[in-house]
Amino acid sequence: MRETLALVLAGGEGRRLYPLTRERSKPAVHFGGRYRLIDFVLSNLVNSGFQRIKVLTQYRATSLVRHLARAWTLASTVVDEFIEPVPAAMNIGPTWFRGTADAIWQNLDLLRDVRPVDVLVFGSDHVYKMDVSQMLESHRAMGADLTVATLRVPRSEARAFGCLHVDASGWVRGFIEKPADPPAIPGDPDHTLVSMGNYIFRTGTMLTELRRNAELKETSHDFGRDILTDAHQRVKVAAYDYMTQLCPGEDEHARGYWRDVGTLDAYFETNMDLVSVNPHLNLYNDMWPIRGVIGGGGPCKFVFADEEDQRVGSAVDSIVGSGTIISGGHVDRSVVFNNVRVNSFSRVTESILFPGVSVGRNARLRRCIIDKGVRVPAGAVIGEDPVADRERFTVSEGGVVVVTRQDVGQRDEFDVD
């Protein structure tokens, strides 16, 4: 693993998650009561033993860089183990990153100090657990020039992904972006292997493919669309089946769990799974921890137990972060981050409250995402009247209401991550 360098692509704008990405990049979006989306790929890499990691940033990166500095500092006395942000610096011309492949093409200088045999190129906005060392072992055992992490999905659902045609030995014989008729897995006609957006390259192969792509006139500079589509014609491309592994401490219920939270509805449902009795994603496995920074403040607190006037501070089937005070309000099937205040007689149902949210007295929230620092006015009712909600807020196709500071007239806040 000391012969590898991991490059994490974290410059994404995340337009489909707007307005959650109005003030932060997609990898910096809060998740699960304690984390940010980037914490999953970084936890997977560090838990797998990789400690040479560069994070390539671009869009609204301030909060992301701050999070990396606070939550992801490795041993400061070991100079060759690091997790370092890389700013978009226009290294080869006056353009920002034009795609995932171009992001690395503009940062080839990162390879000079490490001189890796293999380069890991991973995305930063998916929710999953993966032992990356097993993928590297498969990559080297097969003698591949490029290995693509893949997920088995039903053929009927594969049309939304980049699909791989593989032979019985696991070699890639074709790559098709969002095909009408996805190719079946040999021996498994009902499923297709789709790309997870994670790759391992032999360094020489990556340099050759990036140079070739940079010289093309018609290209979107994207790994999936422009490199994977025909790389198998030039180099040895292997498929790594993510379903073949389980991280230490995980059970069969977690096998193959991977979520693309690129839309508001997907993001909402993935959070809601966490408050079920037996969620697919286990956040309590000490053998494979998801690492994130713990917000300031004391322990969470529940106050008032006046049942006579229904002023009871309570939370059921919910995640509640540190420093949060449930002060006479009720929280049900919700994800509540740190330093939140839920005031008397308010009710929060199937909602996500970002750090620093305050829910006023007698407010009612249902199927809402409340962005960081929002002060929900006393008596507000959100999530019960779709017509009224759409006049004031962003409402997803699935009916999830997103409330930001701007929506409630709080435009002069300084803490904007």
Stockholm file with secondary structure:
# STOCKHOLM 1.0

chainA/1-417         MRETLALVLAGGEGRRLYPLTRERSKPAVHFGGRYRLIDFVLSNLVNSGFQRIKVLTQYRATSLVRHLARAWTLASTVVDEFIEPVPAAMNIGPTWFRGTADAIWQNLDLLRDVRPVDVLVFGSDHVYKMDVSQMLESHRAMGADLTVATLRVPRSEARAFGCLHVDASGWVRGFIEKPADPPAIPGDPDHTLVSMGNYIFRTGTMLTELRRNAELKETSHDFGRDILTDAHQRVKVAAYDYMTQLCPGEDEHARGYWRDVGTLDAYFETNMDLVSVNPHLNLYNDMWPIRGVIGGGGPCKFVFADEEDQRVGSAVDSIVGSGTIISGGHVDRSVVFNNVRVNSFSRVTESILFPGVSVGRNARLRRCIIDKGVRVPAGAVIGEDPVADRERFTVSEGGVVVVTRQDVGQRDEFDVD
#=GR chainA/1-417 SS CTTEEEEEEECCCCGGGTTTTSSSCGGGCEETTTEETHHHHHHHHHHTTCCEEEEEECTTCHHHHHHHHHHCCCCTTCTTCEEEEECCCCTTSSCCCCSHHHHHHTTTTHHHHHCCSEEEEEESSEEECCCHHHHHHHHHHHTCSEEEEEEEEEGGGGGGSEEEEECTTSBEEEEEESCSSCCCBTTBTTEEEEEEEEEEEEHHHHHHHHHHHHHCSSCCCCIIIIIIHHHTTTSCEEEEEGGGCCCTTCCGGGTTCEEECCSHHHHHHHHHHTTSSSCSSCTTCTTSCCCCCCCSSSCCEEECEETTTTEECEEESCEECTTCEEESCEEESCEECTTCEECTTCEEESCEECTTCEECTTCEEESEEECTTCEECTTCEESSCHHHHHHHSEECTTCCEEECTGGGTCCCCSCCC
#=GC SS_cons         CTTEEEEEEECCCCGGGTTTTSSSCGGGCEETTTEETHHHHHHHHHHTTCCEEEEEECTTCHHHHHHHHHHCCCCTTCTTCEEEEECCCCTTSSCCCCSHHHHHHTTTTHHHHHCCSEEEEEESSEEECCCHHHHHHHHHHHTCSEEEEEEEEEGGGGGGSEEEEECTTSBEEEEEESCSSCCCBTTBTTEEEEEEEEEEEEHHHHHHHHHHHHHCSSCCCCIIIIIIHHHTTTSCEEEEEGGGCCCTTCCGGGTTCEEECCSHHHHHHHHHHTTSSSCSSCTTCTTSCCCCCCCSSSCCEEECEETTTTEECEEESCEECTTCEEESCEEESCEECTTCEECTTCEEESCEECTTCEECTTCEEESEEECTTCEECTTCEESSCHHHHHHHSEECTTCCEEECTGGGTCCCCSCCC
//
